[in-house]
Amino acid sequence: MSYKMKLNCLKFRLVLCFMLLCLISNAQYDFTEADKLLTTNQKKLGDNLVALVYKDGKMIYQKEMGDFKIKTKAPIASCSKWLTAALVMTFVDEGKLSLDDKVVTYLPIFGNYSKSYITIRTCLSHLTGISDNQRIGAKLLERRKFESLEDEANSFAKKEIATNPGTEFFYGNIGLNIAGRVLEVITKKKFEVLMKQRIFTPLNMRNSTFTGEEDATNPSGGATSSPTDYMNFLTMILDKGMFMGKRILSEAAIAQMQTIQTNKVPKKYTPKVAEGFDYGLGEWIQETDAKGNSTVICCPGLFGTWPYVDKCRGYACILFTKSLLGIQKKDLYLELKKIIDGQIPSACN
């Protein structure tokens, strides 16, 4: 056998070995039960759904159902809050903002209505103390009268103060939208421009936007995204602020976002789908370890999309849909997570 033929044989064997390793790697996960759960409950989930699971630099599970594909764009409601908190933290990383800065420093109107003690931290954790008792429908109607985020933030300044900042949790849109307006004041740029420059473009989120057709920009719930776009964001969170070799957020910023802010704080209002969870900065703390450190963080939205990161098992998952989220769907999502967890061992004690 000639040297050239031996070399070709060696190359062939190496390629074959590589292919076998890939097959073995992919074969270690069996998501048959996940497929069965989603297929059986497709109608309950709104018919159209994408499920993605990412681990170790690759997608290990992908399911497209109905008309939804991995690049389908749809409103993601409160999943927007995680994006907004991350945007705020880019300014904290640069020293242009502190979580304990008082909002009145940037928005003096808050000082005119006894709200001088609200901080950026209380804004990102729904602890502003501003009264927020309107029903969802009434809130949506009210938002339509605002021409800008500035108008909305000024209206929040004039609202009744229900309790001292930091003393009561009330989930809603007020805090994150105030924080979004602060960023506009600091930079003299629109919120949606900042989001594109600092989050969407660096994370290759080309199908994502906060630009509304009619209403003013809504940092708390106004984003449109796609499964692959939001997964890029989740992989950055999973990789402690890194994305494709670029640092988007510091490890300290990621840790701050994932630290519980609601310990020993009465929860006046928590959506039923998040009952039992605590809250960090722009995200829910879904699970914790024995010491109270977050192990699973998530940010479910009203329209049914549920993104989460499991730190102990080292994976990110998103269930992307456009159908109102309810307790039944929460139970299905948690069942799906249980199935996924069964395929991926935990590295935590």
N, C-alpha and C positions, 0 to 999 in steps of 0.2 A: 504494500500500500504506500502510495506517495505521501510526501510530507504535506502537500496541499490538501489531499483527501483526508488525512488524519486531522488536520486543522479544521476542516469543514465538519467532520464528525464530532469533534470536540465542541465546536460552536453549537451544533444541533443539540447535543446533550445538555449544554448549559441552558439553551432556550427552553428545552423540554422540562428541565428541572425547575426553571423559573415559573413556567406555566403551571406545573404541578403544585408548587408552593402557593401560587395565587388561588388555585382551586381549593387547596386545603384551608387557606386563610378565609375564603368566602364561605366554605362549608361549615365553619365552626359556629355559625349562627343559623338557627332554624326559626324563621318567622311565619311558619305555617299557621300557628294559632293567631297571630296578629292579622294575617290575611282573612282568616275565618271570622274573627271578631268584627272587622271593618265591613266585610261583605254582608254579613248577617244583619248589621245595623246601619247599612248604607242610607236607608230612607230616614231613620231617626237623625242621622248626621247631616241631613239636607241634600242627599244624593251626590252632591259635588264635593270632593275632598281630596287633599293630597297629604300623605304622611311621609316624613323623611326622618331618618336617623343617621347621625354622623358620628364616627369614632375613628381615632387614629389616622386622621388625614384623609378619610374617604367616606362616602356614603355607603352604609352597610344595609340600609333598607329604604326602599322607595315604592310607594303605592299611589297610583293615580286613579281616581274614580269619577265617573260621570263626565262632565265637561271640563273639570279642572285638571290642568297640567302643571308641571313644576314651575313654569314661568307665567302662569295665570296671575293677573293683577286683580286685587280686590281690597275693599276697605278692611282694616284690621282693628278698628276701634281702640280699646284700651291697651292693646299691645304697643301702641304708640308711646305709652308712658316710659317704657324701658329705653326706647330710642332717645327720648327727650332727656332723661336722666343722664344717659351716656354723653349727650352733647354738653350738658352743664358741666360734667366732670372733666371734659377737655379743657375748659376754662380754669377749673380748679387746679388741674395738672400744670397749667402755665402760670399759675400764681395771679391770674387776673380776677379771681373770685375765690371767696372762702365759703365753705358750707355754713359757717356761723356768721357771715355777713348779714346785717339787717337789710331787709328789702327796702326800707325807707331811705337808705343811702342812695339807692338808684331810682326809686319811685317815691319822691317826696310827698305825693298825695296821700300815701298811707299814714303819714304822720298827722294829717289833718283829721283823721277819723279813728284815733286811739288804736292804731295798729303798728306802732313803732317797734314792737318786739318780735315780729314775725321774721324768721330767718330763711335763708335758702334751704337749709336742712329741713325745717318744718314744712316748707313748701313741697319738697320732694318726698315727704313721708306722710302727707295728708294730716298734718298736725298744726295747721295754721290757726285753728280756733274760729275761723269765719263760718257763720251760719250757712248751711247748705242743705236745706230741707226740701227743696223742690223735687218733684217727680221727674223722671227722665224726659218725658214728653215736654214738660214745661221748660226744662233746661234747653232742649233742642230748639224750641220756639224762641226762647230768649236770645240764644246765640245768633239767630238770623238777623237781629236788629243791629249787631255790631259790624262795623265796617273794617275793623282792624283789631289786632291783638291788644293794642294800646287802649282802645275803647273798652274792651272786655276787662282788662286788668284794672282800669280806673273804676269800673262798676263794682269790682270786688272790694276795692278800697272803701266804698260807700256802704257795703253790706253790714248787717249787724254782726257784732263780735259775740259769739256764743260762749266761749271759754278762753282761758289764757293759752297762748301758743305752747305746744308741746305737752299738753295735759289731756287731750282727748283725740282719738282717731276717728276721722270721718272721711271715708273713701269717696272721691269725686274728682272734678276737673279743676277746681280752684287753684290749688297749690302749684301744680305743674305748669299751668298757664301763666301764673304770675312769674315763675322762674323763667319761662320762655320770653316774657316781655323784658325781664331784667337783661337777658342776653342781647336783645335788640338795642337797649339803651347803651350798654357797654360798647357795642361794636358799631352802632348806627347802621346796622344791616338788618334786613328782614329775617325772621326766624327760619323760613324755608330755605333761604340762601345759605344761612349758617349750617343747617342740617345737611344740605347737599355738599358743601365744602368740607365739612369736618367728619361726617359719618357716611353718607351715601356714596360719595365718590371714592374715598379711600377703601371702602369695603366692596366696591364693584356692585353696588345696589342700584343698577340702572333702571329698574322697574319700580322704584320707590319714590314717593313724593309726599309732601305735606300741603301742596298747593290745591286749595279747594276752588270749585267753580263758582260757588255762590257765597258761602259763609266765610267769615274771617278765619285765618289759620288757627287750628286747634291742636296745640302741642300734646294735649291729654288724650285725644282720640281721633285725630284727623288724618292719620297716615293711610296711604294706599301702598301695598307692597305685594310681593310674590313669595312663594315658598322658598325658592333658591336664594332670593335676596335676603330674606329674614334669616335663613340658615347661615349666610355669611356673617351676619351680626352675631348669631349664637356661637359660631365657632370662635369668633374674637373673644367673646365672654369666656368660653371654655378654655381658651389658650391664654387666659389672664392678660388680655389686652393686646395680643399680637394677632396680625392677620397677614398671611403670605410674606412673612419676614419683616413687616412694618409694624411699628408700635402705634396703636391707636389710642389706648389708655394705659396709664401706669398700673402696675400690680396693686399699688396702694389704692387707686381709684376703684378698681374692681372689688377689692376687699371692703371698701367703704360702702359701696352699693349693696353688697351682700351681707352687711351687718344689720341685725335687727334693730329697728328704731322704736318699736312699739312695746318693749318690755314694760310690764306693770302700768300700761296706759289703758284706760277704759276704751273699748271700741264701741262707739255710738252707732256706727254703720259700717258693716262689712257685707259685700254681696254674698248671697247664699253659696255661690260656687267657690268662694274663697274662705268660707267659715272654717276655722281651725288653723288657718295660716297666719303667720306674722308678716310684718312689712319692713322692707329695707328702704332703699332710695330708688323709687320708680319701679320696684319689682316686689313680688310676693316671695316670702321664704316658705316654701312648701314643706320642706323636711329639714330637721336639724339633728345633730349628734347629741350625745349625752351631755356635752358641755354647752349646748345651745348654739353651736356654730352651724351656719347654713350648710346643707349638703345638697339640697335641690332648690333651685330658684326658678320662678316662672312669671308669666305675665299674660294671663288669659284675657281675651277681649269679648265684648258683648256679642259680636257676630260669630263666635264659636271657635276662632283661631286660638290655639293654646301652645305657645312656645315654652320650652323649659330646658334647663341644663342640669344634668346629674353629675355632680363633682366627684362623688365617690366611685362611680362606674365610668367616668370619663367620656360621657357622650352627650350630644345635644339632639333634641327632637322637636319637630313642629308638626302639629296637626292643623292644617290650613283649610278653612271652610268659610262659608258665608251663610250662616244659619244661626238664629238666636241661641245663645248658650243658656243651658238650664241644668238643673240638678241631675236629670237623667244622662245628659251628655257628659257632665263631670264624672259620673260613675263609670261611663264607658271609657273616658280618657284615662282615668286612674287604673282601670282594668287593663287597658293597652299598655300602660307604663309597667304594670306588674308583669305582663308577658315579656316585654322587652328586658326588664330587669332579670328575668329568669334566664336570659341568654347571655347576660353580661355580669360577671361577678364583681362584687364591690371590693374596692381596695381599702376601705375604711374598717376600722376595728369595731 
